[in-house]
Structures are given as C-alpha cells and as structure tokens.
Amino acid sequence: MEIKRLFADEGAVSPVIGVILMVAVTVILSAVIGTFALGLGTTQDTAPQSTWGTDYSSGGSSDTLTLSHQSGDPMEADRLSVVITGSAGNDGRYSFSTFGVTSEVSAGTEVKVDSSGVGSDLDLSAATVRLVWEDEDTDDQADSATLLVWEGPDA
C-alpha cells in the first residue's frame, strides 16, 4: 500500500518547515523596521493624574480664583494653561507663568487667577475656567487634557 509509505516518509518535512520559518521571521522583521521607519512606534505622553481644588472670592471690581494642586502627579508649569471663557473682556488662554508659577507644579502648589495676571479687572462670576495640560511633543490641541473645569456662580 502506498498510503502507509506516504505517511512514513518524512524526507521533505524539514525543508518545508525551514522555509516557512524563514518567511515568518522576514515578515516580522519587516513589520518592526517599517513601524519605526514610519514613526508609528513613537508614543505620546499621557496626561498626569491629579486632583485640584478651587477657592473663589469676589472682591469689588476684581475676582480671584485660587487653583490648588491637592494630590497626584507633579507636572511642569509650562505645560499647564488656564482657559477663561464667558468673562467680560478677559476670555483667553493664559500660561501658568502669567500668574507667577514657573517651576514644577506638585501637591501644595497654588495658582491665583486674578487681575494681576490678565491685566485688567477680572469678573469670573459668569465665566468658565478650565485648567488644561498640553503634550509638549506636539502643537496639536487635540493632544491636551482638561484637568479641571470650574464654573462661576452665575454661569
């Protein structure tokens, strides 16, 4: 019977397996090299995990909002900004250095958002204030994270 001899003959198995393994290694190596060559292997920084507190005070012609980093990851001040919307004449994006913070921000750091930083009287009663962290490796605002949203009492 030829069928028994067909199953017993293993002469061609080893070269076939060798060729399959060489092709598999070549494909995997090509995929890894292609990924790094096209820049697909780069990673983006992840937003820091942090807890923030707020303290709002209204004082005559100008308001003050104190942002305090209560706990979580330390972060670089130049990657943080305060975005104010809904304020009379003070809408905009302000860096932390505008409010005097230029070093690392860690638990216990306080930032006073007030008229000294924005250059005019600040009315936050109807405003929304966002604390935004930005990825330093890109200029795309899609690579940012909102760490805190505060709304004024009349917002």
N, CA, C and O atoms as a GROMACS GRO file, in nm:
protein
  620
    1MET      N    1   0.083  -0.117   0.000
    1MET     CA    2   0.000   0.000   0.000
    1MET      C    3   0.088   0.125   0.000
    1MET      O    4   0.183   0.135   0.077
    2GLU      N    5   0.056   0.214  -0.084
    2GLU     CA    6   0.130   0.339  -0.097
    2GLU      C    7   0.093   0.439   0.012
    2GLU      O    8   0.173   0.528   0.042
    3ILE      N    9  -0.024   0.428   0.072
    3ILE     CA   10  -0.068   0.524   0.173
    3ILE      C   11   0.019   0.515   0.296
    3ILE      O   12   0.055   0.618   0.353
    4LYS      N   13   0.054   0.395   0.341
    4LYS     CA   14   0.138   0.379   0.459
    4LYS      C   15   0.276   0.440   0.435
    4LYS      O   16   0.333   0.505   0.523
    5ARG      N   17   0.327   0.419   0.317
    5ARG     CA   18   0.458   0.472   0.287
    5ARG      C   19   0.455   0.626   0.278
    5ARG      O   20   0.554   0.691   0.310
    6LEU      N   21   0.343   0.684   0.235
    6LEU     CA   22   0.328   0.829   0.224
    6LEU      C   23   0.335   0.894   0.363
    6LEU      O   24   0.399   0.998   0.380
    7PHE      N   25   0.270   0.833   0.461
    7PHE     CA   26   0.272   0.887   0.597
    7PHE      C   27   0.406   0.861   0.667
    7PHE      O   28   0.444   0.938   0.756
    8ALA      N   29   0.474   0.760   0.630
    8ALA     CA   30   0.601   0.725   0.695
    8ALA      C   31   0.718   0.804   0.638
    8ALA      O   32   0.821   0.817   0.703
    9ASP      N   33   0.704   0.856   0.517
    9ASP     CA   34   0.813   0.930   0.452
    9ASP      C   35   0.817   1.073   0.505
    9ASP      O   36   0.724   1.151   0.481
   10GLU      N   37   0.923   1.109   0.576
   10GLU     CA   38   0.937   1.243   0.633
   10GLU      C   39   1.053   1.319   0.570
   10GLU      O   40   1.105   1.412   0.631
   11GLY      N   41   1.092   1.284   0.456
   11GLY     CA   42   1.209   1.346   0.392
   11GLY      C   43   1.190   1.491   0.356
   11GLY      O   44   1.286   1.568   0.366
   12ALA      N   45   1.071   1.534   0.315
   12ALA     CA   46   1.050   1.670   0.270
   12ALA      C   47   0.994   1.762   0.378
   12ALA      O   48   0.975   1.881   0.352
   13VAL      N   49   0.967   1.711   0.496
   13VAL     CA   50   0.907   1.793   0.601
   13VAL      C   51   1.004   1.898   0.653
   13VAL      O   52   0.965   2.014   0.668
   14SER      N   53   1.125   1.863   0.679
   14SER     CA   54   1.222   1.955   0.736
   14SER      C   55   1.250   2.076   0.647
   14SER      O   56   1.248   2.188   0.699
   15PRO      N   57   1.275   2.063   0.517
   15PRO     CA   58   1.298   2.181   0.433
   15PRO      C   59   1.175   2.272   0.423
   15PRO      O   60   1.189   2.394   0.416
   16VAL      N   61   1.055   2.214   0.423
   16VAL     CA   62   0.933   2.295   0.413
   16VAL      C   63   0.916   2.379   0.540
   16VAL      O   64   0.884   2.497   0.532
   17ILE      N   65   0.938   2.318   0.656
   17ILE     CA   66   0.927   2.391   0.782
   17ILE      C   67   1.034   2.500   0.788
   17ILE      O   68   1.006   2.610   0.837
   18GLY      N   69   1.152   2.473   0.742
   18GLY     CA   70   1.258   2.573   0.741
   18GLY      C   71   1.222   2.694   0.656
   18GLY      O   72   1.246   2.808   0.696
   19VAL      N   73   1.165   2.669   0.539
   19VAL     CA   74   1.125   2.780   0.451
   19VAL      C   75   1.014   2.862   0.516
   19VAL      O   76   1.017   2.985   0.510
   20ILE      N   77   0.917   2.796   0.578
   20ILE     CA   78   0.807   2.867   0.643
   20ILE      C   79   0.860   2.954   0.757
   20ILE      O   80   0.817   3.068   0.772
   21LEU      N   81   0.952   2.901   0.836
   21LEU     CA   82   1.009   2.979   0.945
   21LEU      C   83   1.089   3.099   0.895
   21LEU      O   84   1.081   3.207   0.954
   22MET      N   85   1.164   3.082   0.788
   22MET     CA   86   1.241   3.194   0.732
   22MET      C   87   1.147   3.303   0.680
   22MET      O   88   1.174   3.422   0.700
   23VAL      N   89   1.039   3.265   0.614
   23VAL     CA   90   0.942   3.363   0.565
   23VAL      C   91   0.876   3.437   0.683
   23VAL      O   92   0.858   3.558   0.677
   24ALA      N   93   0.841   3.364   0.788
   24ALA     CA   94   0.778   3.426   0.905
   24ALA      C   95   0.871   3.526   0.972
   24ALA      O   96   0.829   3.636   1.006
   25VAL      N   97   0.997   3.488   0.990
   25VAL     CA   98   1.094   3.579   1.051
   25VAL      C   99   1.113   3.704   0.964
   25VAL      O  100   1.121   3.814   1.017
   26THR      N  101   1.118   3.688   0.833
   26THR     CA  102   1.134   3.801   0.741
   26THR      C  103   1.015   3.895   0.750
   26THR      O  104   1.033   4.017   0.752
   27VAL      N  105   0.894   3.842   0.755
   27VAL     CA  106   0.774   3.925   0.764
   27VAL      C  107   0.771   4.002   0.896
   27VAL      O  108   0.741   4.122   0.897
   28ILE      N  109   0.801   3.936   1.007
   28ILE     CA  110   0.801   4.003   1.138
   28ILE      C  111   0.907   4.111   1.143
   28ILE      O  112   0.882   4.220   1.193
   29LEU      N  113   1.026   4.082   1.094
   29LEU     CA  114   1.134   4.179   1.094
   29LEU      C  115   1.099   4.300   1.007
   29LEU      O  116   1.128   4.414   1.044
   30SER      N  117   1.038   4.276   0.893
   30SER     CA  118   0.996   4.386   0.804
   30SER      C  119   0.891   4.473   0.873
   30SER      O  120   0.896   4.595   0.860
   31ALA      N  121   0.797   4.413   0.944
   31ALA     CA  122   0.693   4.489   1.013
   31ALA      C  123   0.753   4.577   1.122
   31ALA      O  124   0.712   4.692   1.136
   32VAL      N  125   0.848   4.525   1.198
   32VAL     CA  126   0.910   4.603   1.306
   32VAL      C  127   0.990   4.719   1.249
   32VAL      O  128   0.979   4.832   1.298
   33ILE      N  129   1.070   4.694   1.148
   33ILE     CA  130   1.150   4.800   1.087
   33ILE      C  131   1.060   4.904   1.022
   33ILE      O  132   1.086   5.024   1.034
   34GLY      N  133   0.955   4.862   0.953
   34GLY     CA  134   0.861   4.956   0.890
   34GLY      C  135   0.789   5.042   0.992
   34GLY      O  136   0.766   5.160   0.967
   35THR      N  137   0.754   4.986   1.106
   35THR     CA  138   0.685   5.062   1.210
   35THR      C  139   0.773   5.176   1.261
   35THR      O  140   0.725   5.288   1.274
   36PHE      N  141   0.898   5.149   1.289
   36PHE     CA  142   0.986   5.253   1.338
   36PHE      C  143   1.025   5.351   1.228
   36PHE      O  144   1.041   5.470   1.255
   37ALA      N  145   1.040   5.305   1.106
   37ALA     CA  146   1.076   5.394   0.995
   37ALA      C  147   0.964   5.493   0.965
   37ALA      O  148   0.993   5.607   0.928
   38LEU      N  149   0.840   5.453   0.980
   38LEU     CA  150   0.726   5.541   0.953
   38LEU      C  151   0.685   5.622   1.076
   38LEU      O  152   0.592   5.702   1.069
   39GLY      N  153   0.753   5.603   1.188
   39GLY     CA  154   0.724   5.680   1.307
   39GLY      C  155   0.604   5.631   1.384
   39GLY      O  156   0.553   5.702   1.471
   40LEU      N  157   0.558   5.513   1.356
   40LEU     CA  158   0.442   5.461   1.426
   40LEU      C  159   0.478   5.408   1.564
   40LEU      O  160   0.389   5.379   1.644
   41GLY      N  161   0.605   5.397   1.592
   41GLY     CA  162   0.647   5.343   1.721
   41GLY      C  163   0.664   5.450   1.828
   41GLY      O  164   0.696   5.418   1.942
   42THR      N  165   0.642   5.580   1.791
   42THR     CA  166   0.657   5.685   1.890
   42THR      C  167   0.534   5.688   1.981
   42THR      O  168   0.424   5.650   1.941
   43THR      N  169   0.555   5.732   2.102
   43THR     CA  170   0.445   5.739   2.197
   43THR      C  171   0.420   5.883   2.238
   43THR      O  172   0.509   5.968   2.232
   44GLN      N  173   0.299   5.910   2.280
   44GLN     CA  174   0.264   6.041   2.332
   44GLN      C  175   0.264   6.033   2.483
   44GLN      O  176   0.237   5.928   2.542
   45ASP      N  177   0.294   6.145   2.545
   45ASP     CA  178   0.285   6.149   2.690
   45ASP      C  179   0.139   6.137   2.732
   45ASP      O  180   0.050   6.188   2.664
   46THR      N  181   0.116   6.070   2.841
   46THR     CA  182  -0.019   6.063   2.893
   46THR      C  183  -0.039   6.175   2.993
   46THR      O  184   0.055   6.218   3.061
   47ALA      N  185  -0.160   6.222   3.001
   47ALA     CA  186  -0.192   6.331   3.092
   47ALA      C  187  -0.168   6.288   3.236
   47ALA      O  188  -0.197   6.174   3.272
   48PRO      N  189  -0.116   6.377   3.317
   48PRO     CA  190  -0.094   6.343   3.456
   48PRO      C  191  -0.225   6.325   3.531
   48PRO      O  192  -0.326   6.389   3.499
   49GLN      N  193  -0.223   6.240   3.628
   49GLN     CA  194  -0.340   6.220   3.714
   49GLN      C  195  -0.323   6.313   3.834
   49GLN      O  196  -0.222   6.307   3.904
   50SER      N  197  -0.421   6.398   3.856
   50SER     CA  198  -0.410   6.492   3.966
   50SER      C  199  -0.548   6.533   4.016
   50SER      O  200  -0.648   6.520   3.946
   51THR      N  201  -0.550   6.583   4.139
   51THR     CA  202  -0.672   6.636   4.200
   51THR      C  203  -0.649   6.783   4.230
   51THR      O  204  -0.548   6.820   4.291
   52TRP      N  205  -0.743   6.866   4.188
   52TRP     CA  206  -0.732   7.009   4.206
   52TRP      C  207  -0.850   7.062   4.286
   52TRP      O  208  -0.962   7.011   4.274
   53GLY      N  209  -0.825   7.162   4.368
   53GLY     CA  210  -0.930   7.230   4.444
   53GLY      C  211  -0.939   7.374   4.400
   53GLY      O  212  -0.845   7.429   4.342
   54THR      N  213  -1.054   7.437   4.427
   54THR     CA  214  -1.074   7.577   4.390
   54THR      C  215  -1.125   7.655   4.510
   54THR      O  216  -1.193   7.602   4.597
   55ASP      N  217  -1.091   7.784   4.511
   55ASP     CA  218  -1.143   7.877   4.611
   55ASP      C  219  -1.169   8.008   4.539
   55ASP      O  220  -1.077   8.071   4.487
   56TYR      N  221  -1.296   8.048   4.536
   56TYR     CA  222  -1.337   8.168   4.464
   56TYR      C  223  -1.370   8.278   4.562
   56TYR      O  224  -1.438   8.256   4.662
   57SER      N  225  -1.323   8.398   4.532
   57SER     CA  226  -1.361   8.514   4.613
   57SER      C  227  -1.388   8.632   4.521
   57SER      O  228  -1.312   8.660   4.427
   58SER      N  229  -1.497   8.699   4.550
   58SER     CA  230  -1.536   8.816   4.473
   58SER      C  231  -1.504   8.938   4.557
   58SER      O  232  -1.554   8.953   4.669
   59GLY      N  233  -1.423   9.024   4.502
   59GLY     CA  234  -1.381   9.141   4.580
   59GLY      C  235  -1.395   9.270   4.504
   59GLY      O  236  -1.298   9.318   4.446
   60GLY      N  237  -1.512   9.327   4.503
   60GLY     CA  238  -1.533   9.456   4.439
   60GLY      C  239  -1.523   9.448   4.289
   60GLY      O  240  -1.606   9.384   4.224
   61SER      N  241  -1.421   9.512   4.233
   61SER     CA  242  -1.410   9.519   4.087
   61SER      C  243  -1.335   9.402   4.026
   61SER      O  244  -1.333   9.387   3.904
   62SER      N  245  -1.274   9.318   4.108
   62SER     CA  246  -1.197   9.206   4.054
   62SER      C  247  -1.215   9.080   4.139
   62SER      O  248  -1.219   9.086   4.262
   63ASP      N  249  -1.226   8.968   4.070
   63ASP     CA  250  -1.242   8.839   4.137
   63ASP      C  251  -1.109   8.765   4.140
   63ASP      O  252  -1.018   8.794   4.063
   64THR      N  253  -1.101   8.668   4.231
   64THR     CA  254  -0.983   8.582   4.240
   64THR      C  255  -1.029   8.437   4.249
   64THR      O  256  -1.116   8.403   4.329
   65LEU      N  257  -0.968   8.352   4.166
   65LEU     CA  258  -0.992   8.208   4.173
   65LEU      C  259  -0.858   8.143   4.204
   65LEU      O  260  -0.764   8.153   4.126
   66THR      N  261  -0.850   8.076   4.317
   66THR     CA  262  -0.727   8.008   4.355
   66THR      C  263  -0.739   7.861   4.319
   66THR      O  264  -0.830   7.792   4.365
   67LEU      N  265  -0.648   7.813   4.234
   67LEU     CA  266  -0.641   7.672   4.196
   67LEU      C  267  -0.532   7.608   4.279
   67LEU      O  268  -0.418   7.654   4.279
   68SER      N  269  -0.565   7.501   4.351
   68SER     CA  270  -0.464   7.436   4.435
   68SER      C  271  -0.450   7.290   4.397
   68SER      O  272  -0.548   7.215   4.390
   69HIS      N  273  -0.326   7.251   4.372
   69HIS     CA  274  -0.293   7.112   4.339
   69HIS      C  275  -0.294   7.034   4.469
   69HIS      O  276  -0.204   7.050   4.552
   70GLN      N  277  -0.394   6.950   4.487
   70GLN     CA  278  -0.410   6.880   4.614
   70GLN      C  279  -0.333   6.750   4.620
   70GLN      O  280  -0.270   6.719   4.722
   71SER      N  281  -0.336   6.672   4.512
   71SER     CA  282  -0.262   6.545   4.511
   71SER      C  283  -0.246   6.499   4.367
   71SER      O  284  -0.311   6.549   4.276
   72GLY      N  285  -0.156   6.403   4.349
   72GLY     CA  286  -0.135   6.345   4.216
   72GLY      C  287   0.004   6.369   4.163
   72GLY      O  288   0.096   6.406   4.236
   73ASP      N  289   0.017   6.348   4.034
   73ASP     CA  290   0.147   6.357   3.967
   73ASP      C  291   0.198   6.500   3.961
   73ASP      O  292   0.121   6.592   3.937
   74PRO      N  293   0.328   6.520   3.984
   74PRO     CA  294   0.386   6.652   3.959
   74PRO      C  295   0.394   6.676   3.808
   74PRO      O  296   0.401   6.582   3.730
   75MET      N  297   0.392   6.802   3.769
   75MET     CA  298   0.395   6.836   3.626
   75MET      C  299   0.467   6.967   3.605
   75MET      O  300   0.480   7.048   3.698
   76GLU      N  301   0.514   6.989   3.484
   76GLU     CA  302   0.586   7.111   3.450
   76GLU      C  303   0.486   7.225   3.431
   76GLU      O  304   0.383   7.208   3.366
   77ALA      N  305   0.517   7.340   3.488
   77ALA     CA  306   0.427   7.455   3.481
   77ALA      C  307   0.406   7.504   3.339
   77ALA      O  308   0.298   7.552   3.305
   78ASP      N  309   0.510   7.493   3.254
   78ASP     CA  310   0.496   7.544   3.118
   78ASP      C  311   0.405   7.458   3.030
   78ASP      O  312   0.378   7.495   2.916
   79ARG      N  313   0.360   7.344   3.081
   79ARG     CA  314   0.267   7.260   3.006
   79ARG      C  315   0.122   7.281   3.050
   79ARG      O  316   0.030   7.219   2.998
   80LEU      N  317   0.103   7.371   3.148
   80LEU     CA  318  -0.030   7.399   3.201
   80LEU      C  319  -0.075   7.538   3.159
   80LEU      O  320   0.005   7.631   3.153
   81SER      N  321  -0.204   7.551   3.130
   81SER     CA  322  -0.259   7.682   3.099
   81SER      C  323  -0.400   7.691   3.156
   81SER      O  324  -0.466   7.591   3.180
   82VAL      N  325  -0.443   7.816   3.176
   82VAL     CA  326  -0.576   7.845   3.226
   82VAL      C  327  -0.654   7.906   3.110
   82VAL      O  328  -0.611   8.005   3.050
   83VAL      N  329  -0.769   7.847   3.079
   83VAL     CA  330  -0.853   7.895   2.969
   83VAL      C  331  -0.979   7.954   3.031
   83VAL      O  332  -1.054   7.885   3.100
   84ILE      N  333  -1.001   8.084   3.006
   84ILE     CA  334  -1.117   8.153   3.061
   84ILE      C  335  -1.214   8.184   2.947
   84ILE      O  336  -1.175   8.242   2.846
   85THR      N  337  -1.339   8.145   2.964
   85THR     CA  338  -1.445   8.178   2.868
   85THR      C  339  -1.564   8.233   2.945
   85THR      O  340  -1.591   8.192   3.058
   86GLY      N  341  -1.635   8.327   2.883
   86GLY     CA  342  -1.755   8.384   2.944
   86GLY      C  343  -1.728   8.498   3.040
   86GLY      O  344  -1.819   8.543   3.109
   87SER      N  345  -1.606   8.544   3.045
   87SER     CA  346  -1.570   8.658   3.131
   87SER      C  347  -1.574   8.785   3.047
   87SER      O  348  -1.534   8.784   2.930
   88ALA      N  349  -1.620   8.891   3.106
   88ALA     CA  350  -1.630   9.018   3.032
   88ALA      C  351  -1.491   9.072   2.999
   88ALA      O  352  -1.425   9.128   3.086
   89GLY      N  353  -1.447   9.056   2.875
   89GLY     CA  354  -1.322   9.114   2.828
   89GLY      C  355  -1.195   9.038   2.863
   89GLY      O  356  -1.087   9.083   2.825
   90ASN      N  357  -1.203   8.926   2.933
   90ASN     CA  358  -1.082   8.855   2.972
   90ASN      C  359  -1.076   8.713   2.918
   90ASN      O  360  -0.998   8.632   2.968
   91ASP      N  361  -1.155   8.682   2.818
   91ASP     CA  362  -1.150   8.547   2.762
   91ASP      C  363  -1.014   8.524   2.699
   91ASP      O  364  -0.957   8.614   2.637
   92GLY      N  365  -0.962   8.404   2.715
   92GLY     CA  366  -0.834   8.371   2.654
   92GLY      C  367  -0.766   8.256   2.724
   92GLY      O  368  -0.817   8.199   2.820
   93ARG      N  369  -0.647   8.224   2.672
   93ARG     CA  370  -0.564   8.117   2.726
   93ARG      C  371  -0.442   8.182   2.789
   93ARG      O  372  -0.369   8.257   2.724
   94TYR      N  373  -0.421   8.152   2.917
   94TYR     CA  374  -0.312   8.212   2.993
   94TYR      C  375  -0.221   8.102   3.046
   94TYR      O  376  -0.269   8.005   3.104
   95SER      N  377  -0.091   8.118   3.026
   95SER     CA  378   0.004   8.019   3.078
   95SER      C  379   0.018   8.037   3.228
   95SER      O  380  -0.017   8.142   3.282
   96PHE      N  381   0.069   7.936   3.295
   96PHE     CA  382   0.088   7.944   3.440
   96PHE      C  383   0.189   8.054   3.475
   96PHE      O  384   0.179   8.115   3.582
   97SER      N  385   0.286   8.078   3.387
   97SER     CA  386   0.385   8.182   3.416
   97SER      C  387   0.320   8.320   3.424
   97SER      O  388   0.373   8.409   3.490
   98THR      N  389   0.205   8.339   3.357
   98THR     CA  390   0.131   8.465   3.365
   98THR      C  391   0.092   8.495   3.510
   98THR      O  392   0.085   8.611   3.550
   99PHE      N  393   0.067   8.389   3.586
   99PHE     CA  394   0.025   8.405   3.725
   99PHE      C  395   0.140   8.379   3.824
   99PHE      O  396   0.116   8.358   3.943
  100GLY      N  397   0.264   8.381   3.774
  100GLY     CA  398   0.381   8.373   3.860
  100GLY      C  399   0.432   8.234   3.894
  100GLY      O  400   0.520   8.221   3.978
  101VAL      N  401   0.378   8.130   3.830
  101VAL     CA  402   0.424   7.994   3.858
  101VAL      C  403   0.508   7.947   3.740
  101VAL      O  404   0.456   7.931   3.629
  102THR      N  405   0.637   7.924   3.762
  102THR     CA  406   0.726   7.884   3.653
  102THR      C  407   0.798   7.753   3.681
  102THR      O  408   0.863   7.699   3.591
  103SER      N  409   0.788   7.701   3.801
  103SER     CA  410   0.860   7.577   3.835
  103SER      C  411   0.764   7.459   3.828
  103SER      O  412   0.652   7.470   3.780
  104GLU      N  413   0.812   7.347   3.878
  104GLU     CA  414   0.729   7.226   3.878
  104GLU      C  415   0.608   7.246   3.968
  104GLU      O  416   0.617   7.303   4.076
  105VAL      N  417   0.494   7.197   3.922
  105VAL     CA  418   0.370   7.205   3.999
  105VAL      C  419   0.348   7.069   4.064
  105VAL      O  420   0.341   6.967   3.997
  106SER      N  421   0.338   7.070   4.196
  106SER     CA  422   0.316   6.946   4.271
  106SER      C  423   0.215   6.974   4.382
  106SER      O  424   0.166   7.086   4.396
  107ALA      N  425   0.185   6.871   4.459
  107ALA     CA  426   0.086   6.886   4.566
  107ALA      C  427   0.125   7.002   4.658
  107ALA      O  428   0.239   7.012   4.704
  108GLY      N  429   0.028   7.089   4.683
  108GLY     CA  430   0.052   7.206   4.766
  108GLY      C  431   0.070   7.335   4.687
  108GLY      O  432   0.061   7.443   4.745
  109THR      N  433   0.094   7.327   4.558
  109THR     CA  434   0.112   7.446   4.475
  109THR      C  435  -0.022   7.515   4.454
  109THR      O  436  -0.123   7.450   4.427
  110GLU      N  437  -0.022   7.647   4.469
  110GLU     CA  438  -0.142   7.727   4.446
  110GLU      C  439  -0.117   7.829   4.337
  110GLU      O  440  -0.008   7.887   4.328
  111VAL      N  441  -0.219   7.850   4.254
  111VAL     CA  442  -0.213   7.949   4.148
  111VAL      C  443  -0.331   8.042   4.165
  111VAL      O  444  -0.446   7.998   4.169
  112LYS      N  445  -0.305   8.171   4.176
  112LYS     CA  446  -0.411   8.270   4.192
  112LYS      C  447  -0.442   8.333   4.056
  112LYS      O  448  -0.361   8.407   4.000
  113VAL      N  449  -0.561   8.301   4.004
  113VAL     CA  450  -0.607   8.358   3.879
  113VAL      C  451  -0.680   8.487   3.917
  113VAL      O  452  -0.791   8.484   3.970
  114ASP      N  453  -0.613   8.602   3.889
  114ASP     CA  454  -0.671   8.730   3.928
  114ASP      C  455  -0.633   8.837   3.827
  114ASP      O  456  -0.573   8.808   3.723
  115SER      N  457  -0.669   8.960   3.857
  115SER     CA  458  -0.647   9.068   3.762
  115SER      C  459  -0.499   9.097   3.738
  115SER      O  460  -0.465   9.152   3.633
  116SER      N  461  -0.411   9.062   3.832
  116SER     CA  462  -0.268   9.087   3.810
  116SER      C  463  -0.213   9.003   3.694
  116SER      O  464  -0.117   9.044   3.630
  117GLY      N  465  -0.273   8.888   3.668
  117GLY     CA  466  -0.227   8.804   3.559
  117GLY      C  467  -0.289   8.837   3.425
  117GLY      O  468  -0.225   8.822   3.321
  118VAL      N  469  -0.414   8.882   3.425
  118VAL     CA  470  -0.482   8.909   3.298
  118VAL      C  471  -0.474   9.054   3.255
  118VAL      O  472  -0.507   9.086   3.141
  119GLY      N  473  -0.430   9.142   3.344
  119GLY     CA  474  -0.403   9.280   3.306
  119GLY      C  475  -0.520   9.376   3.318
  119GLY      O  476  -0.504   9.493   3.285
  120SER      N  477  -0.634   9.332   3.364
  120SER     CA  478  -0.748   9.421   3.384
  120SER      C  479  -0.839   9.360   3.488
  120SER      O  480  -0.816   9.248   3.535
  121ASP      N  481  -0.943   9.434   3.525
  121ASP     CA  482  -1.038   9.380   3.621
  121ASP      C  483  -1.094   9.249   3.571
  121ASP      O  484  -1.124   9.234   3.452
  122LEU      N  485  -1.108   9.154   3.660
  122LEU     CA  486  -1.148   9.019   3.623
  122LEU      C  487  -1.282   8.985   3.688
  122LEU      O  488  -1.292   8.979   3.810
  123ASP      N  489  -1.383   8.963   3.606
  123ASP     CA  490  -1.515   8.924   3.655
  123ASP      C  491  -1.537   8.778   3.617
  123ASP      O  492  -1.563   8.746   3.501
  124LEU      N  493  -1.525   8.689   3.715
  124LEU     CA  494  -1.540   8.545   3.691
  124LEU      C  495  -1.678   8.492   3.728
  124LEU      O  496  -1.701   8.372   3.722
  125SER      N  497  -1.770   8.580   3.768
  125SER     CA  498  -1.899   8.535   3.818
  125SER      C  499  -1.977   8.455   3.713
  125SER      O  500  -2.049   8.362   3.750
  126ALA      N  501  -1.964   8.487   3.585
  126ALA     CA  502  -2.036   8.414   3.480
  126ALA      C  503  -1.941   8.335   3.391
  126ALA      O  504  -1.980   8.289   3.284
  127ALA      N  505  -1.818   8.320   3.434
  127ALA     CA  506  -1.715   8.258   3.350
  127ALA      C  507  -1.702   8.109   3.376
  127ALA      O  508  -1.746   8.056   3.479
  128THR      N  509  -1.640   8.042   3.278
  128THR     CA  510  -1.597   7.903   3.295
  128THR      C  511  -1.446   7.903   3.283
  128THR      O  512  -1.390   7.958   3.189
  129VAL      N  513  -1.380   7.842   3.380
  129VAL     CA  514  -1.234   7.836   3.383
  129VAL      C  515  -1.192   7.690   3.370
  129VAL      O  516  -1.241   7.604   3.443
  130ARG      N  517  -1.102   7.664   3.275
  130ARG     CA  518  -1.051   7.529   3.255
  130ARG      C  519  -0.900   7.528   3.279
  130ARG      O  520  -0.827   7.617   3.235
  131LEU      N  521  -0.855   7.425   3.347
  131LEU     CA  522  -0.712   7.402   3.365
  131LEU      C  523  -0.674   7.294   3.264
  131LEU      O  524  -0.724   7.182   3.270
  132VAL      N  525  -0.584   7.328   3.171
  132VAL     CA  526  -0.551   7.240   3.059
  132VAL      C  527  -0.405   7.202   3.061
  132VAL      O  528  -0.318   7.288   3.078
  133TRP      N  529  -0.378   7.072   3.045
  133TRP     CA  530  -0.242   7.020   3.031
  133TRP      C  531  -0.220   6.989   2.883
  133TRP      O  532  -0.307   6.932   2.818
  134GLU      N  533  -0.103   7.027   2.829
  134GLU     CA  534  -0.072   7.006   2.688
  134GLU      C  535   0.051   6.919   2.671
  134GLU      O  536   0.149   6.934   2.744
  135ASP      N  537   0.045   6.828   2.574
  135ASP     CA  538   0.159   6.743   2.542
  135ASP      C  539   0.267   6.829   2.478
  135ASP      O  540   0.238   6.902   2.383
  136GLU      N  541   0.390   6.822   2.527
  136GLU     CA  542   0.497   6.908   2.477
  136GLU      C  543   0.550   6.867   2.340
  136GLU      O  544   0.616   6.946   2.275
  137ASP      N  545   0.521   6.745   2.296
  137ASP     CA  546   0.577   6.696   2.170
  137ASP      C  547   0.497   6.737   2.048
  137ASP      O  548   0.535   6.704   1.936
  138THR      N  549   0.388   6.808   2.067
  138THR     CA  550   0.306   6.843   1.953
  138THR      C  551   0.242   6.979   1.973
  138THR      O  552   0.224   7.024   2.086
  139ASP      N  553   0.206   7.043   1.863
  139ASP     CA  554   0.135   7.171   1.869
  139ASP      C  555  -0.015   7.152   1.854
  139ASP      O  556  -0.091   7.248   1.859
  140ASP      N  557  -0.056   7.029   1.835
  140ASP     CA  558  -0.197   6.997   1.815
  140ASP      C  559  -0.271   7.001   1.948
  140ASP      O  560  -0.234   6.932   2.042
  141GLN      N  561  -0.377   7.083   1.957
  141GLN     CA  562  -0.450   7.092   2.082
  141GLN      C  563  -0.533   6.968   2.109
  141GLN      O  564  -0.590   6.954   2.217
  142ALA      N  565  -0.541   6.878   2.012
  142ALA     CA  566  -0.610   6.751   2.037
  142ALA      C  567  -0.530   6.667   2.136
  142ALA      O  568  -0.585   6.576   2.198
  143ASP      N  569  -0.400   6.696   2.150
  143ASP     CA  570  -0.316   6.623   2.244
  143ASP      C  571  -0.307   6.698   2.376
  143ASP      O  572  -0.198   6.719   2.430
  144SER      N  573  -0.422   6.738   2.427
  144SER     CA  574  -0.428   6.805   2.556
  144SER      C  575  -0.536   6.738   2.641
  144SER      O  576  -0.619   6.663   2.590
  145ALA      N  577  -0.532   6.768   2.768
  145ALA     CA  578  -0.631   6.710   2.860
  145ALA      C  579  -0.677   6.819   2.956
  145ALA      O  580  -0.596   6.898   3.005
  146THR      N  581  -0.806   6.823   2.981
  146THR     CA  582  -0.861   6.917   3.077
  146THR      C  583  -0.856   6.853   3.215
  146THR      O  584  -0.917   6.748   3.239
  147LEU      N  585  -0.782   6.915   3.306
  147LEU     CA  586  -0.765   6.862   3.440
  147LEU      C  587  -0.871   6.912   3.538
  147LEU      O  588  -0.900   6.847   3.638
  148LEU      N  589  -0.929   7.029   3.507
  148LEU     CA  590  -1.026   7.090   3.597
  148LEU      C  591  -1.118   7.180   3.519
  148LEU      O  592  -1.074   7.252   3.429
  149VAL      N  593  -1.247   7.178   3.553
  149VAL     CA  594  -1.344   7.274   3.499
  149VAL      C  595  -1.414   7.338   3.618
  149VAL      O  596  -1.470   7.269   3.703
  150TRP      N  597  -1.412   7.472   3.622
  150TRP     CA  598  -1.480   7.547   3.727
  150TRP      C  599  -1.574   7.645   3.662
  150TRP      O  600  -1.538   7.712   3.565
  151GLU      N  601  -1.696   7.654   3.713
  151GLU     CA  602  -1.794   7.749   3.662
  151GLU      C  603  -1.829   7.848   3.770
  151GLU      O  604  -1.849   7.810   3.886
  152GLY      N  605  -1.837   7.975   3.733
  152GLY     CA  606  -1.871   8.081   3.827
  152GLY      C  607  -2.014   8.064   3.880
  152GLY      O  608  -2.093   7.988   3.823
  153PRO      N  609  -2.046   8.134   3.986
  153PRO     CA  610  -2.178   8.119   4.047
  153PRO      C  611  -2.293   8.161   3.956
  153PRO      O  612  -2.405   8.114   3.975
  154ASP      N  613  -2.268   8.247   3.859
  154ASP     CA  614  -2.374   8.291   3.767
  154ASP      C  615  -2.364   8.226   3.630
  154ASP      O  616  -2.439   8.263   3.540
  155ALA      N  617  -2.274   8.129   3.614
  155ALA     CA  618  -2.254   8.065   3.482
  155ALA      C  619  -2.367   7.969   3.450
  155ALA      O  620  -2.367   7.907   3.344
   0.00000   0.00000   0.00000
